[in-house]
């Protein structure tokens, strides 16, 4: 090892790791900077940076050793539909030995790799290659026996940003081009002291190295077979028989145990004292983030918007908002509240507006995190960015649609129906609808982050929406006491009451042409449980719900990601 590495140690992630084969190969190499003359196309990302200082990337030397690694997975047994059979199965499972309930994937695997070396794992499908890579890469930590050390130090969270890991089935954003994917990765992972030009140069080198520089490119696949494989004379089983392959495997395992396994373990023990003390200390120091939280936010915001903008401005969503607004405007054309029947019609319209934007916002947000689950887990396992930066930019990006469409919707509907024709009342009504939509968005994010399943997220959202709809204060006003608490946690209930208070005042008169004469609106049976004065209470409740829902969504998202192993 070069003695200069003892004097100065810098982070491994400052050099962008190249993609590997399907099963993964860990390797370190230095990419020298070259003059960047490539003309920028419209697909490139213009991210401004102040620092233009050049740096020399030097990876941290790591001695990776693994000895007697074992891994088992518990076999899941389907429970019979018959309850009697289920009880019998449980009793039988208890009588069986614990060994029968587990399948051994890795058994006594030993090896080592020094800095600058390439370790290739070969074997048939299902032999445990990917599992071993996950173990030595720190992606799989449970039910592991044996020793895995990095510079003689066991795995710790400080190592996450020093390990580049490419999954067997990599997950990428399909809406981004290859170049955009690499550029965003470069700006997130490379050091903040590198200039924008240097980061584009690094992307250019990777593109040329891999042959990819040409267009709410062609891959040439070459296949071949290795023939004329001869077996040793020690195998007496005739070729072509059923036991021949089994005999070859037994022979290879036997030769490995008597010739290679002992030497490998001895080499690990001999090399254990050669790792310099400064490398053992450096591997335990957690690497700083390459860029600040704000820079991560700006890059992620630009990437998230590019990836989702087609959904935000989808033609069907635009037609839906415009079509529903026009339909409602025609059905309630120039409506009034001169009588009790007309008043009920207008109240029904307000409740439908509340339902429409509540459901649109919930279902527009509940699928976001389940759809991006694997990409998010992959990037977070590599510590590419802070989860808080991703969550904030995801929420704000989605808020573009949750603000744009209700604004267009209410601008069309409000002046077609008989609502209060004042500027103040229009903007107050619009703000209430936006507050309902943003609060519903937070609830959808929380539900999606809690279940992290596309199928289950929709079912849970439907159940919650139905529950809040029934307790919203329109269908049932006198809710039984033991069920009354549900309406207080319903954002639809508070939003509907706020819409009523904005649109009507208690001292307004109606029913003036009736026999009894004019009456104040507050005396209407429709407002039996609603005091039309005030409204700040509902505003603060909805704002508080929006904040609490998002905090819970962030906590659930962090917990779900930490439990996933890919």
N, C-alpha and C positions, 0 to 999 in steps of 0.2 A: 504494500500500500504506500502511496506517495506520502512522504513525511510532511508535505505542506498541508495535508488534510488535518494534521494534529494542531496546526497553528490557527487555522480559521475554518470554522464549520458553519455552513449555511444550510438552509432548508432544502429538502428534496423537492418540494412542490414548486419551487421557483422555476424548474425546468418542466415543460409540459410533457407528460408521459404519452408515448404513442399508443394507439390501439394495439391490442394483442390478438392472438388467435382465439378461437372459441373457448378453449379451456383456460387461457390466460397464461402469460409469461411475464414475470417481473424483471425489468431491466432498467439500468440507469445509463444515460449518455448525455453528452453536452451538445447543444446546438449553437453553433457560432452565428452571430448576427451578420446579415448581409444587407447590402444596400437595397432599399425597397423602391422599385420603380413601377410597380403594378398600378395601372389606372383603376380608379375606384368605380365600381358599378353601382347601380341604384340599390342593390341588395346588401351593400355593406353598411355597417353601423357606424355612425359618427358619434363617438363618445369622447368628450373633451377631457384632457388631463393637463394639469399645470406642469408636472414634473417631466423633464425630458432627459434626466440623467441616465447614463448607460451603466449597467451593472454586469458583473461576471457571475453567472450562476454556477454554483458548485454544490453538488448533492452531498448529503451527509452519508458517510460510509456506514453501512449496516451489515453486521454479521448475523445472518438468520440461521437458527438451529431449531430443529424439532426432533424429539426423541420419544419413542414409544407412544405415539399419538393414537388414541382410540376414540371412536365415536359410535354411539348407538342411537337409534330412533325407536320410539315406542310405536308398536303396531296398533292401529285403530281398528276396532272390531265393531261392525254395524250391529246395533241393538235390534233384536227381532221385534216385529210388530206385536206379537202375542206377549202379554205381560208375564204369563207363566214361563214362556221360553226365555224371557229377559232375565227373570230371577234365576233360572237354572244356569244360564250363561254366566251370570255374575258369580254364582257359587263355583262353577267349574273354573272360572278364571282365577279365583282365589286359591283353588287347590293346585293349579299349575305353578310351576316354578317361575320366578321372576325372569329368568333367562328366556322363557318361551314367549314373553310379551315384548321382547325387544329384538330388533334386527341390527346386526353389527355391520356398519358401513366401512369403518377404518379399524385396523387391528395391528398395533405395534409398528406404525410407520416411523422411520427414522431417516434423517437427512440433514444436510447443511448447505448453505450457499454464502459465498463471500461477496464483498463489494465488487461490482463490475462484471459479475458472472451471470449467466443465464441458466435457469433451471427449467427444464422441459419435463412435463409429466405425460407419460404415454400409457395407454391401456384401453381396453374395450369399453364400449358404452355401458354405463352403470357400474363401473368398477370403483368409483369414488374420487375421481380426479378433481371434479369441481368442488366436492366437499372438502378435500384436503386444501385446496386453494383458499376456500373461505376460512378454514381454520387458521392457516398461517398468515392470511391477510387480515385477521382480526374481525371478520364479518360474522363468524360463528363462534359463540362463546359458551353456550350451554351444553351440558352433558359431554364435556370434553375431558379426557384423561390423557396424561402425559405432560410433556414440557415443550413449550414454544417460547423462545427468547429472541430478543433483538438486542444485539450487543450485550448479551448475558442479562438482559432485563426483561421480565414478563410484560405482556401487552398491557397498555394503559391508554386512556382517552387521549393522552398527549401524542400518541403515535398516529392518530387518525389522518392528520393532514400531511404526514410524511409517507403515506402508502398510497400509491396509485393502483386502482383495482378496476378491471374491465370485466363486467359480468358476462356469462356465457351467452345470454340473450340480452343484448344491450337495448335500453329503452331511450328513445329520442323523441323530440317534438316533431311530428310529421309536417307541421305547417312551416317549419324553418328549413332553409336550404342547408347543404353541407357546410358551406362557407359561413353562414350565419351561426350555425351551431358551434363551429370552432372559434369564431371571433368572440362570441359571448363567453365561452369557456376560458378563453385567453384573458379577457378582461376581468373575469371573476377570480381566476386562480393565479395568474402571474403577479409578480410583485408590483405594488403601487409606485415604486421608484422607477419602474420602466416607463419609457415614453410610449405614447400611442403608436408612433412609427415602429418602435421595436416590437411591440405586441403584434402588429400587423405583419412584420417580418417573420415572426415566429410562426404565425398562421400560414404564411406563404410557404415557408420551408416544409411544414407538415403536409400541406396540400400537394406540393411537388413530390415529397418523399413517398406519399401514398398513391400518387397518380390520380388525384382528384381535381386537378386544376382545370380540366376541360369540362363544359357543360355536358248573455245574462245568464352521368358517366357510365361506362360499360365494365362489367365484371366478367372476366374470362375464367370459367371454372374448369379446371383440369382434374380428371380422375384417372387413377391407374391402379394396377394390382401388382403386387410383388410375388413373382412366381419362383420356382426352383428353390424353395426353402427346405433345407435338409435337417432332419432331426439327429441328435447324437446317437451313437451306437448303444448307449446305456438304456435307451428305451426299447424294450423288446416287444411292445405291443405293435402289431402290424398296422401300417398306415391304412386309413379308410374304414377302420372298425369304429364302433361306438365309443370304445374306451380310449381311443388314441389321443383325442384332445385332452381328456382328463389326465392321462398319463403325462402329457407334455407339461401341463400346468403343475402337476405334482413335482415333476423333475426340476422345473424352473424355481419353484418355491424352495425345494430342498437345497439346490445349489446356492441360492441367495442366502439361506440361513447359515450355511457352513463356510461361505467364502466372502460375502459382501457385508452382511449385517454386522458381524463382529468388528470388521475393519471400520465401518461407518461410525459405530458407536465409539470405538477407540479414538477415531479422528476427532469426534466432537469433544471428547474429554480432553484430548491433548490441546485443542484449540481454545478451550474455555478460558485459559489464563492469558491468552495473547491479545484479547480485546483491550485496547488502551483505556485507562480510567476516564479520560476526558470524553471518549465516545459513550461509555456507560452513563456518564452524567448528562451528556447532551441529548441522549435518546429519551430521557425522562422530562426534559423541558418542553412544555407545550408550545407549539409554534404559534406565533402571532398571526392574526388575520392579515392577508396580503393587502387588503384595502379597507377603508373605513366603512362603517355602517351606512353612511349616506351614499357613498359611491356604490356599494352593493345594491342599495335601494334603487338608484338611478338606472343601473344596468339591468336589474331584474324587472323594473317597471317597463323599460323599453322592450325587453324580450317578451314579457307577459302580454303587452299590448300587441306586439307583432303576431304572437301566437293565437290571440283570441279575437282580434279585431273583426274577423269574418263572422264570428258568432254575434258580436255586438251589433253589427250592421247587416244582419241577415235579412234578406228581402221578405221572408215569411214573417219575421218579427215586426218589420215595419208595416206590412199589410195588416197584420193582426191588430196592432195598436190603432192605426188609422181606421180600419174597418169597424172595430168595436166602438171607437169614439163616434163615428158617423152614425152607426146603428142606434146607439143609445141616444144621441142627439135627436134623431128622427122620432124615436119612440116617445121621448119626453119633450118634444118640441114645444118651446114657450110655455112650459108647465108653470103652475102657480100653486099657492097654498091658501086660496081664499076659503076653501072648505076643508073639513076634516079628511075627506076622501082624497082631495088633491094633495094635502099635506102628507098623507101616508105614501102617496106615489113618489113624492120628492125624497122622503126619508128612505124609501126602498131603493131609489137610485143612488143615494149616498152610501148605503150599505153595500150595494153591488160594486161600486167603485172601490170600496175598502176591500171587498173579497177579491176583486180582479187583481189589484196590485199586490195584495198579500200573497196570493197563490203564485203569481208570476215571479215575484222576488224570491220566494222560498224555493220553488222548483228551478229557478235560474241559478241558485247558489248551492243547493244541496248536492249536486253532482260534481262540483268543481274539484274538490280534493279527492274523492274516489276515482275520478278519471285520471288524475295526475299522480296517483299514489306511488306507482313504481318509479317514475322519474324523480319524484320528490325524495323518496327513500334513498335512491341511488346517489343523488347529489348531496343529500344530508349526511350519508354515511362517509362520504369523502370530505365533509366539512367545506364544501365549496362556498357556502354563504351562511349567514345567520338565519335561523328559521323565522325570527321576528321580522327581518327585512323582507323575506319572501311573503309572509302573511300580510303585512301592511300593504305591499305593492299589489298583491292579488286582490285584496279588498277594495283598494282605491281604483284599480283598473276596472273591476266589475261594477263599481259605483257609477262609472260613466254611463253604462246602459240603464242603471236603476234611476238615474237622474234625467237622462235625455228623453226616454220614452214616456214617462209620466208627464213631463213638461209639455211635450207635443200633444199628448192625449187630452190633458186638461185645457190646453189652449183652444182645442177644437170643440170639446164638449161643453165647456163652461158657458160660452156665449150662445150656444144653440138651445140650451134649456133655460128655465126661468129662475136661475140663481140670482143672488144680489149683484146688480150691475155696477159695482164700484171697484176701483183699482185695488183698494185696500183689501176688500173681501176676496177678490180673485187671488192675489198673492198669498194671503193667509191660507186659503183653501189649498193652493198649490203646495205650500210649505208643509201643510199637514199630510197631504198625500205622499210627498217625498219622505217625510219622517216615517210614515207607515212602511213605505217600500224599503228604506234603509234598515229599519228595525227588523223587518221580515228577512232581509238579506242576511243579517247577523244570525237570526235563528236558523236559517237554512245552512249557513256555514257550520254552525255548531252541530247540527244533526248529521251533516255529511262527515265532519271530522270525527264524530263519536263512533260511527259505524264503519266508515271507510269501505263501504260496499255499494256498488251501483244499484243492485237489486234491493238491498235492505234500506238504503237511503230513501228511495222513492216511497216504499211502504211506510216508513216511519214518518216522513213528511206528510203523506196523505192522512195518517191517523191524527197527527197533531193539528193539521189544518182543519179537519172535520170537528175536532174537539173545540177549537177556538171559535169556529164558525157558529156552532150551536150555543156557545156561551157569549157571543158577541154583543148581545143586548137587543137584537131585533126580533128574532123568532121567539125567544123566551125572556120575559122581563122579570117575572117573579120566580127566580130559581130557588129550589128548596135549600134550607140552611146547610145541610150536610154536603151539598154540591156547590154552594155559593163561592167557595174559595177559588174555584177554577176560573171564574171570570176575572179575578184580580191578576192572574198570571197570563191572561190573554191580551196580547198587544192589539188584537182586532177589537176587543171591547173598549180599550182606552182610545184607540184611534177613531172608532166610530163615534164615541161621545165627543171627542174633540172636533170632528167634522160638524156635528150638530151645533156645537157652541159657536163655531166660526160662522156658520150660515144663518143661524137664527138667534134672535134675542127674546127674552121672556116677556117683555112689555109690548111687543108687536101685537097688533089686533088682526083677528081673522073671524070668519063666520058672521060678517057684518050683515049679510042679507038673510040670515036665518031668523026664525021667530024670536029667539031669545036675545038677539042683538049681538054686537061685537064682544068678543072674548079675547083675553091675552093668550099668546101661544103657550105660555108656561102651564096654562090650565088644560091643555090638550092631553088626552090619554096617552098619546105617543111619547110625551115627555114626563110620564108618571114617575119614572125613576131617574130622570136626568134634570139636574139643575143647570139651566142655560147660562148662568152667570159664571164668570171665571174661565178657567181653561189651562192655567199654568201648571196645575197639578198633573194633568194628563201629559203635558209637554215634558215635564221632568221625569215622569214615569217611563215614557217612551224612550227618552234619551238614556236613562239609566238601564233600561232593558237592552238597548242597542250596544252599550258598553259591556254589560255583563255577558251577553251572548257571545261577543267577540273574544272576551277574555277566556270564557269556557271553551270556545272553539280553538283558541291557540293552545290551551292546556291539553285538550283532547288530541289535537294534531301532534303535539310533541310526544305524548305517550304512545300514540299509535305508531309513529315512525320509529320510536326506540324499540318497539316490540318486533318490528319486521326484520327479517334476515333475507337479503338477496345477494 
